[in-house]
Amino acid sequence: MADIYDVHPPTARWTHVALRVSDIEASIAWYIEHTPLRLIDKRSDEMGHGAWLGHDDTPDSPFVLVLAEFFEETDPFSGTAKATLAPFAHLGIELTSRAAVDESADIARDLGFLAMEPRDLGPPIGYICMVTDPDGNMIEFSYDQGVYATAQSRMR
């Protein structure tokens, strides 16, 4: 069988995390509005709908959030519980300031999806709040967690 794509990673790469969602449009809208992720690709087929969200400034090292809404009649996972990331399992997004964490928490509180008020948990966790997406998956907004700083210093 011939390759579909002309471009492939130079080495094995961690490329995505996938979540099964109930309403693809609602999930896309939520992630675009409440996170720095942008819609990279969207498609539908006989199985359902899918979307890839990510940062549009990292084409050489892509990492995407895959959202999948399966049709009931063709759901390959029918009969199984829909897993969600919670209570500790989460997607982490490092923000640029404590004020940005507070702002995210304020919006989530007002809209009813704040799961944990902002708090400083010290190193290596930093200043965080937790919110839930439309399917109940936990999203952590953090500041001064050090993931970005550590990657910058050790992966160059």
N, C-alpha and C positions, 0 to 999 in steps of 0.2 A: 504494500500500500504506500502511495506517495505521501510525503509530508504536505500538510495543509498550509503551513506558514513558512515563510522564507527566513524569518528571524527567530533565533532561539537563545536562551541564556548561555553565557560562556561557561558557567558552572551550575550545579544544582542550586536552586534558590527556594526559599520560603516565599510563596507568592500570595497566599490568601487565607482568610478565615471565612467559612460559609455559615449562614444562618437561614433556617427555614422560617418563612414569614407567612402571616395570614392574609395580608393585603399589600402586594408589592408597591402599589402607588403610594399608599399611606407611609410605608416604610421608607421609600425613596425620599418623599417629601420631608419626613422627620429628620433623616440623616443629613439632608442638604441644608435644612433650616437650623439644626442644632449642633452640627459638628463641622469641622473644616473639610469634610469629604465632598467630592463632586462626582457627578454621574460620568463614568468613563464609557460604559456600554450598557445596552439594554436589548433584550431579545425575548422572543416567544417561540415555542414549538409545541409539538403534541403533548409534551409533559407538563408544560406550564410556562411561567414567566421567570426571567432571571435578570439581574442587574449587577453590575460591578461598580462599586464606588471606591474612590481613592484620591490621592493627591495628584493633580495634573502636572506637577513639576518634578516628578521622579521617574521618568521613562526608563532610565538605565537600571533602576532598582525598584521595580513596581511591587507594591503590596496592596491588595484590594480586599474590600469587604464584599463578599458575594451574597446576594439576597436571592432566595428562590421561593416562589409560590407555585406549588404543584396543583394541577387539576385533580379533583377528587377521584375521577375515574381512571387516571393514569399515574397516580401518586405511587412511586416505587417504595415508599415508606409507610403506606396506609396500614392502619392497625397498630402502629407504634406511637408512643407518646411523643409529642413535639417537645424536644429539649429546648431549654432556655439557659442562658448564661446567668446564673444567680446561685446563691447569694454572694459568694466570693468570686466565682468565675465571671470575668468581665472583659470588655474591650477598653483599653486605656488610651486616653488622648491627653498629651501633655500640652498645656496652654502656656501663654507667654507671661502671665502675671497672676498674683493672688486675686486681683480685681476681676480678671477674666473668669476665674473659678467662681467667685462670688456672683458675678453677673449670670453665669450659666445656672447656678443654683437658684437665683432669684426667678429666672424665667421658668425653670422646671417647677419650682414651688408654686408659682402663679398658675401654671398649666396642669398641676397635679401629678407630675411624674418625678418629683424629687424623692429619692430613696434614702439618702443620707445627707444631712446638713454638712456644710463645709467644716473641715477640721484639720488641724496640723497633726499628723501622726509621726513626725520626725523622720530622720533618715532611715531607710532609703525610700520611704513612701511619700513624704512631703505633704503638701497642702492639697487636700482632695475633697470632692463631693461625688456622690453617686446618683445617677438618674436611670430611669428605665425607658426603653424604646417602646413602640406600640405593641410589641409582643412580649414585653416583660424582661427582655435582655438587659443586663446591667452594663452601664457605660460609666467609666470613671473619668472625670476631668481632674487633672492634677497640675500642680505648679511646683517647681523645684524638686522634682522626683529624681532627676539625674539620668533618666534613660537617654535623652538626647545628648547631654553633656558626656556621658560615658561612651556612647557610640562614637561621638566626634573624636574623643581622645584615644580610643583604642582600636578603631576600625579604619583608620586612615593609612 
